[in-house]
Amino acid sequence: MKINCSLWGVLYLLATFSTFSLYAQKEDSFKKKKDFVFDLMAKMTLDEKIGQLYQCSGGGDITGPNQEKIPPVKQISQGGLGSMLNIRGIENIRKYQDVAMKSRLKIPLIFGLDVIHGYRTGFPIPLAEAASFDLEMIEEASRCAATEASADGLHWTFAPMVDISWDARWGRVMEGAGEDPYYGSLVAKARVGGLQGKNLSDTTTIMSCLKHLAAYGAPVAGKEYNSVDMSLSHFANFYMPPYKAAVEAGTATAMSAFNDFNNIPCSSSDFLLRRLLKEQWGFEGFVVSDINAIRETIDHRYAADEKDAAMKSINAGVDMEMVSTCYLKYIKELIREGKVEESILDDAVRRILEKKYELGLFEDAYRYCDQERAKRVINSGPIRSTSARMAERSIVLLKNENNVLPLSVSVKKIALVGALSRSSRDMCGNWSCADVDKVVTLYEAMKKRGVDINYNDGYDLETNQIVNLEQTLSEACEADVVIVAMGERALESGEMRSKGDISIPSEQQRLVSELVKTGKPVVVLLMCGRPVIFNEVRQNASAILCTWWLGSEAGNAICNVLWGNYNPSGKLPMTFPAHNGQIPLYYQYKSTGRPTSTGGWCAKYFDIPTEPAYPFGYGLAYTSFSYSDIRLLPGNGKDVHVRVAVDITNTGRYSGEEVIQLYVCDEVASVTRPIKELRGFNKIKLEKGETRNIVFEIKDTQLGFYDNQMKYVIEKGAFTFMLGTNSEDLQTIKYTLK
Ligand code: NOJ
């Protein structure tokens, strides 16, 4: 006993000492950074300070009305540049860093790029990754992107985009995690964690950039760059959580959005950038504007001219200006005139220099420029296989009549139809940096499966008109099964790809109907970057897999799912509408005074149904699951109010994974609340016949909401908990919070 006590004592002392020494080390390096930056700033001229606030473009598209280009070399040599975007490759990066290293104070540049889903190894588009409901996998995918991008000399990505969107017309839904703020927050954390790792000085990590602050995913009528109009409490409850989560996860940077918010352009919003982000959330990194967004405050008719724009944005808290040159031209003058405090400039410069310090660039400006590492890492086996695993997990099974899938061993002859199945460029999706020549298309992967494949384009990729129908049909008649790749092209979603009609082209849909007439089972692979409308196909096809855009390993991943090497487990992170007129469509709508469920004179359409094609969280597997015995268990008397449990059984033919979803409804509240909100999920694997008891702990964060003063409150009273396989198919139980 005595020995034990002293052993515990020693262990306790050791633990305390090591915690203390870790803390001391942290304190020490924090102080070193502060001192270094302070000393450096003391040597900087006003022009050099202003230069740090500028980011110019080294290539790529400059979008928007301002097309101004600054010659970077001259600018860098005068110490007039802080960062460059749109530069790829170690040689290019070195070329500009060399110039910076010859400038008076030798302050290194940061190089940034939109590394959105993988780098040279393409990963599934972010919306597809979100369909996996697998946070570890999503983090690993971002880790891979950072590993490859940093090996190619990059320090910074403009990701993750954490904008919530309820509007499938908005083209950029492909870049986010879908419609749900709770899930979106978890994905935001996973992505920031994957990109930045534990320490920015690790050369396999890069800085993340939460974007776009704020509410960029809610443009009126889904029109890109359009105004946003929402109440502050609506923002706080449904759009804000992922931004806050990314800050809590330690994102190094944030991007101010193009749109206006509460009648102020986001890039001039003191409320969003200074009060909320920097003061309330304690964000320590720097804010970069979206491309030209500071100058565009003039087009918003909020700033009178470039000088006014510069004044409003820097005072609001934008630290770095992307591409337009309002800061470069006018900050000095504004300081002289007393319209901008020098302390505001200093704060922005400090934030930027501190990140350069954390990246280790002052020790060695070329520490990310290692050709040997680039050769070893980029497109390496482990990264490719992570991409393949991520891709398999992103696929969502929407329909599987008569268990057509997985393809049985008796399937010897396949008619493969659809020009999309051979398009490597499309497989990558939009916002891709992937090596197109290294993409495995569906066609190539199928050819390797050792079955007899007859291929036909089916439709023209450019015009979407049916081609060679007769031959396609006669080959389909000869096959055991028909597989049709159809949908959008990759560049139909993404920035500036808002659509007024999200239906799949009617000719593609007709082609499927013609193929169905052959009497053969028709399996549809839906390739898309957003929820799409495809009612004719939904009705006629035997099986449907939503494969989105899956990246470099797309073909292999799809084949693994088709043949059952991987049992699909994805769930839709966005509601799929049945009609354009239903948009914006989302599962967490409010009851209204005339709930839809009451029928008659209620919240519905006169001419189209209100039900979606597929609800949020929907997705099947090759096996089936049954839910039973939902029940309440006591909490812990502290932060866990109550626990809710359910039994789940794999009742089907294969082992498989299920995402058990927990939704909560606050029955009566001081403000109107949605009929349900996702507040937890658990992805588990169950063997054939296995039953598992799943328990969710209900904490404050699952029960509260922001009131009309943007204050987070938890109100006592009645709640309903709902557990199940998607947002509609749920078991319910009541609970009273006392
Ligand atoms: C505009 C986009 O909105 C933003 O997301 C992106 O990071 C910048 N362009 C830079 O490419």
Residues whose N, C-alpha, C, O or C-beta is under 5 A from the ligand:
A	BS01	NOJ	D114 F158 D290 I291
